[in-house]
């Protein structure tokens, strides 16, 4: 009986040694990844630029088509620039929103986030044949090496943009989304 308990304890110790080694390896790899990244994706749509612009700048209405977005709330301006709070249930983002409607450009900068800082730039480009392109560029800094590893190797830096553009395409009645 004592030998059996000893084998069990030995397995538990080995398991924790392996777990610690894996965690150290992940942290070392994450530490060697650059803190900053920039990634762009472009959605091609047959809808007019004005319709796409109305859809992406109607922040409160996005809870109807963005599956993970639970609630959107307008907060007081910061430096004369609108701030929106997006509640995802498990996470909350405060986004300072710079809008240039005449150029169909928008920049949403993340405020007060412990994990990362950065922004999304939205640019709508009319297409001669009709419709438009929506290019979203994420420029971000991820300070924590563990989160850098997870973002780079497990999630993918472009995943959130692709999800947003896929859900937008579905809202516009386009399936499948053409994202490059």
C-alpha positions as CSV (number, residue, x, y, z in Angstrom):
1,X,0.0,0.0,0.0
2,X,2.8,2.4,0.9
3,X,4.6,1.7,-2.4
4,X,1.4,2.4,-4.3
5,X,1.0,5.8,-2.6
6,X,4.6,6.6,-3.4
7,X,4.0,5.9,-7.1
8,X,1.0,8.2,-7.1
9,X,2.9,11.0,-5.3
10,X,5.8,10.6,-7.8
11,X,3.4,11.0,-10.7
12,X,1.9,14.2,-9.2
13,X,5.4,15.7,-8.7
14,X,6.4,14.8,-12.3
15,X,3.2,16.4,-13.5
16,X,3.9,19.6,-11.7
17,X,7.5,19.7,-12.8
18,X,6.4,19.3,-16.5
19,X,3.6,22.0,-16.0
20,X,6.1,24.5,-14.5
21,X,8.6,23.8,-17.4
22,X,5.8,24.3,-20.0
23,X,4.8,27.6,-18.3
24,X,8.4,28.8,-18.2
25,X,8.8,27.9,-21.9
26,X,5.6,29.7,-22.8
27,X,6.8,32.8,-20.9
28,X,10.2,32.7,-22.5
29,X,8.7,32.4,-26.0
30,X,6.2,35.2,-25.2
31,X,9.0,37.4,-23.9
32,X,10.8,37.1,-27.2
33,X,7.8,38.0,-29.2
34,X,7.5,41.8,-30.1
35,X,5.2,43.7,-27.7
36,X,3.6,45.5,-30.7
37,X,1.8,44.2,-33.7
38,X,-0.2,45.6,-36.6
39,X,-2.6,43.6,-38.6
40,X,-5.1,44.5,-41.3
41,X,-8.1,42.8,-42.9
42,X,-10.3,44.0,-45.7
43,X,-13.9,43.1,-46.3
44,X,-15.3,43.4,-49.8
45,X,-19.0,44.2,-49.9
46,X,-21.6,45.0,-52.6
47,X,-23.3,47.5,-50.3
48,X,-22.8,51.3,-50.7
49,X,-20.2,53.0,-48.5
50,X,-22.9,55.1,-46.8
51,X,-24.8,52.0,-45.6
52,X,-21.6,50.3,-44.3
53,X,-20.7,53.6,-42.6
54,X,-24.1,53.9,-40.9
55,X,-23.8,50.3,-39.7
56,X,-20.3,50.5,-38.2
57,X,-20.9,53.9,-36.5
58,X,-24.2,52.9,-35.0
59,X,-22.5,51.7,-31.8
60,X,-25.6,51.0,-29.8
61,X,-27.1,49.0,-32.7
62,X,-24.2,46.7,-32.9
63,X,-25.5,44.5,-30.0
64,X,-28.0,43.2,-32.6
65,X,-25.3,41.7,-34.9
66,X,-22.1,41.3,-32.9
67,X,-22.7,38.0,-31.0
68,X,-20.3,38.6,-28.1
69,X,-21.3,42.2,-27.5
70,X,-23.8,42.4,-24.7
71,X,-24.2,46.2,-24.1
72,X,-22.9,49.5,-25.4
73,X,-23.0,52.7,-23.3
74,X,-22.0,56.3,-24.1
75,X,-19.7,57.7,-21.5
76,X,-18.6,61.3,-21.0
77,X,-16.2,62.7,-23.6
78,X,-12.5,62.7,-23.0
79,X,-10.8,65.8,-24.4
80,X,-13.9,66.6,-26.5
81,X,-13.8,63.1,-28.1
82,X,-16.7,60.6,-27.6
83,X,-16.0,57.5,-25.4
84,X,-18.0,54.3,-25.6
85,X,-18.1,51.4,-23.1
86,X,-18.6,48.0,-24.7
87,X,-19.6,45.1,-22.4
88,X,-18.7,41.6,-23.6
89,X,-19.9,39.8,-20.4
90,X,-16.4,38.6,-19.4
91,X,-14.6,41.8,-20.5
92,X,-15.3,45.5,-20.8
93,X,-13.6,47.9,-23.2
94,X,-13.7,51.7,-23.1
95,X,-13.1,53.1,-26.6
96,X,-12.3,56.7,-27.4
97,X,-13.8,57.2,-30.9
98,X,-12.4,59.7,-33.4
99,X,-14.7,60.0,-36.5
100,X,-14.0,61.7,-39.8
101,X,-17.4,61.1,-41.6
102,X,-16.4,63.1,-44.7
103,X,-13.5,60.7,-45.3
104,X,-15.4,57.6,-44.0
105,X,-12.6,57.0,-41.5
106,X,-12.8,56.2,-37.8
107,X,-10.3,55.4,-35.2
108,X,-11.2,53.6,-31.9
109,X,-8.5,53.7,-29.2
110,X,-8.7,51.4,-26.2
111,X,-8.6,53.2,-22.8
112,X,-7.8,51.7,-19.4
113,X,-7.1,48.1,-20.4
114,X,-4.6,46.1,-18.2
115,X,-3.8,43.5,-20.9
116,X,-3.2,45.6,-24.0
117,X,-3.4,49.1,-25.5
118,X,-3.9,50.1,-29.1
119,X,-6.5,51.0,-31.7
120,X,-8.6,49.9,-34.6
121,X,-8.7,52.1,-37.7
122,X,-11.6,51.7,-40.0
123,X,-11.4,53.0,-43.6
124,X,-14.2,52.7,-46.2
125,X,-13.0,52.7,-49.8
126,X,-15.7,53.0,-52.6
127,X,-15.3,50.6,-55.5
128,X,-16.1,51.7,-59.1
129,X,-18.2,48.6,-59.8
130,X,-20.4,49.5,-56.8
131,X,-20.1,48.5,-53.2
132,X,-17.0,49.2,-51.1
133,X,-14.1,47.8,-49.2
134,X,-13.9,48.1,-45.4
135,X,-10.3,47.9,-44.2
136,X,-9.7,47.5,-40.5
137,X,-6.2,47.9,-39.1
138,X,-5.4,46.9,-35.5
139,X,-2.3,48.5,-34.0
140,X,-1.7,47.1,-30.5
141,X,0.8,46.6,-27.7
142,X,0.5,43.5,-25.5
143,X,2.8,43.9,-22.5
144,X,2.3,40.6,-20.7
145,X,4.4,37.8,-22.3
146,X,1.8,35.1,-21.5
147,X,-0.9,37.1,-23.3
148,X,1.5,37.8,-26.2
149,X,2.0,34.0,-26.5
150,X,-1.7,33.3,-26.4
151,X,-2.6,36.1,-28.8
152,X,0.1,35.1,-31.3
153,X,0.0,31.3,-31.2
154,X,-3.4,30.3,-29.9
155,X,-5.9,33.0,-30.8
156,X,-4.2,34.8,-33.7
157,X,-3.8,38.6,-33.9
158,X,-6.3,39.0,-36.7
159,X,-9.1,36.9,-35.2
160,X,-11.1,39.7,-33.7
161,X,-11.0,41.8,-36.9
162,X,-12.1,38.7,-39.0
163,X,-14.9,38.0,-36.5
164,X,-16.1,41.6,-36.7
165,X,-16.0,41.7,-40.5
166,X,-17.7,38.3,-40.7
167,X,-20.5,39.4,-38.4
168,X,-20.8,42.7,-40.3
169,X,-21.1,40.9,-43.6
170,X,-23.9,38.7,-42.2
171,X,-25.7,41.8,-40.9
172,X,-25.5,43.3,-44.4
173,X,-26.9,40.0,-45.8
174,X,-23.7,38.8,-47.4
175,X,-22.5,35.2,-46.9
176,X,-19.8,34.1,-46.9
177,X,-17.8,37.1,-46.0
178,X,-14.9,37.9,-48.4
179,X,-12.1,38.9,-46.1
180,X,-8.5,39.3,-47.3
